[in-house]
Amino acid sequence: MYTVIRDILLTRKENQLSYNEFIELALYHPQFGYYMNDSSKIGKSGDFYTSVNVSDILGTMLGKWFCTLFRSTGLRPVICELGGGTGKLAQDLLGSMKKWDPILYEETRYMIVETSPYHRILQKEALKGHTVTLVQDVEELAPFEGILFSNEFFDAFPVHVIEKRDGKLFEVMVCHDEGGKSFKEKPEALTNLRIRAYLAEEGIELSEGQRLEVPLAMMDYLQKIGHILEKGMLLTLDYGYTRSEWCLPQHHSGSLRGFRRHEMKENILQFPGGMDITTHIHFDSLQNALARQGFIHRAFLRQDELLLKLGILEELAAHTDSNPFSAVSKRNRGIRDLLMQGGISSYFRGSVETKGLEESIPVLPSF
Ligand SMILES: C[S@@+](CC[C@H](N)C(=O)[O-])C[C@H]1O[C@@H](n2cnc3c(N)ncnc32)[C@H](O)[C@@H]1O
């Protein structure tokens, strides 16, 4: 991957790439990109965990919620998951629907949009007992009616990086470090008009010294979703910040980072193709983009608050088993981990938007 990127750099004017292009190559180069190769990524043997690896509980709660929603709205029972990873979330969700409402489960069409050939193989294996359609491109779904959802999807999208120095805006580019087999940053005066338009449209003003990721790829994808989803609900679960949170001093340097064998790496230019690269997402931009496309914003909650609304506490099992490794102890612990202050859920949010659905019908069961 190093040689591929270096050779591309040599063909470029100024021998530089935007961060967006670098991340796109490092994660999604058809042959050597991180998500395209067959190394283990999610879970103990991989580089990072997601909420899905904590227990079956997220999928269980989503399964129950979606059953209630289909029944209360009369929405066509079609579910599409964006970026299904190992297939574990789909497995838990479909298992929950089957238990909760077997008739609806039989009628439901479940699809996964997945770029990674490696993850598609894992998904096929994990979902052998269910009927699931795998597609590679979200545009294959058009026109879509149903529930479209994702967990930790947009955080895996490439981003541009900008910063403000001496009152001027720069785009941070990536170039080859002649001294060694590596890459380094090169700030250039910001000339990208799409980035300027994004900043203007979102009303973003950087403070002196601030660095920010610009999610143009996410914005493009949301536009596609706007065209495709004709009627239904879009649920986005991810870690991210609101506009005011991005302005806090602790987020002054942005959020781009890598994960390799469960270690966080601040320099994402190392190990291209051998490391996950991720950012916190811009929730205001996501919600604004969807509002511009006719979606109604229905809820924005921390994941723990969302799970409480969905009735997670009813899943806690009373037991007298003193074995901390028994299945019931482990599951209860998984629920506690998702609810604990400072635990995995407190960094995660769920944004819920709908289109073409009666606004008077609540989308969350306990609303
Ligand atoms: C961080 S992983 C999360 C996986 C899973 N949702 C979970 O929670 O465990 C991101 C997933 O999205 C997939 N992905 C990233 N960009 C994609 C795109 N544009 N279209 C489809 N899948 C994509 C990756 O291949 C990977 O499976």
The ligand as an SDF file (V2000), in Angstrom:
LIG
                    3D

 27 29  0  0  0  0  0  0  0  0999 V2000
  -16.4740    0.6330   11.4150 C   0  0  0  0  0  0  0  0  0  0  0  0
  -17.1810   -0.6930   10.5180 S   0  0  0  0  0  0  0  0  0  0  0  0
  -18.6910   -0.9450   11.4420 C   0  0  0  0  0  0  0  0  0  0  0  0
  -19.3070   -2.2760   11.2080 C   0  0  0  0  0  0  0  0  0  0  0  0
  -20.6370   -2.5850   11.8970 C   0  0  0  0  0  0  0  0  0  0  0  0
  -21.6680   -1.6370   11.5430 N   0  0  0  0  0  0  0  0  0  0  0  0
  -20.4890   -2.6640   13.3960 C   0  0  0  0  0  0  0  0  0  0  0  0
  -21.0780   -1.8480   14.0900 O   0  0  0  0  0  0  0  0  0  0  0  0
  -19.7720   -3.5500   13.8790 O   0  0  0  0  0  0  0  0  0  0  0  0
  -17.7010    0.1070    9.0210 C   0  0  0  0  0  0  0  0  0  0  0  0
  -18.2910   -0.8270    7.9990 C   0  0  0  0  0  0  0  0  0  0  0  0
  -18.8150   -0.0450    6.9040 O   0  0  0  0  0  0  0  0  0  0  0  0
  -18.3290   -0.5720    5.6550 C   0  0  0  0  0  0  0  0  0  0  0  0
  -18.3240    0.5540    4.7070 N   0  0  0  0  0  0  0  0  0  0  0  0
  -17.5760    1.6750    4.7570 C   0  0  0  0  0  0  0  0  0  0  0  0
  -17.8810    2.5080    3.7420 N   0  0  0  0  0  0  0  0  0  0  0  0
  -18.8870    1.9180    3.0490 C   0  0  0  0  0  0  0  0  0  0  0  0
  -19.6850    2.3030    1.9290 C   0  0  0  0  0  0  0  0  0  0  0  0
  -19.5000    3.4520    1.3110 N   0  0  0  0  0  0  0  0  0  0  0  0
  -20.6450    1.4500    1.5080 N   0  0  0  0  0  0  0  0  0  0  0  0
  -20.8560    0.2670    2.1430 C   0  0  0  0  0  0  0  0  0  0  0  0
  -20.1360   -0.1470    3.2110 N   0  0  0  0  0  0  0  0  0  0  0  0
  -19.1740    0.6570    3.6630 C   0  0  0  0  0  0  0  0  0  0  0  0
  -16.9670   -1.1400    6.0080 C   0  0  0  0  0  0  0  0  0  0  0  0
  -16.5340   -2.0570    5.0610 O   0  0  0  0  0  0  0  0  0  0  0  0
  -17.2810   -1.7900    7.3650 C   0  0  0  0  0  0  0  0  0  0  0  0
  -17.8760   -3.0420    7.2070 O   0  0  0  0  0  0  0  0  0  0  0  0
  1  2  1  0
  2  3  1  0
  2 10  1  0
  3  4  1  0
  4  5  1  0
  5  6  1  0
  5  7  1  0
  7  8  2  0
  7  9  1  0
 10 11  1  0
 11 12  1  0
 11 26  1  0
 12 13  1  0
 13 14  1  0
 13 24  1  0
 14 15  1  0
 14 23  1  0
 15 16  2  0
 16 17  1  0
 17 18  1  0
 17 23  2  0
 18 19  1  0
 18 20  2  0
 20 21  1  0
 21 22  2  0
 22 23  1  0
 24 25  1  0
 24 26  1  0
 26 27  1  0
M  CHG  2   2   1   9  -1
M  END
$$$$
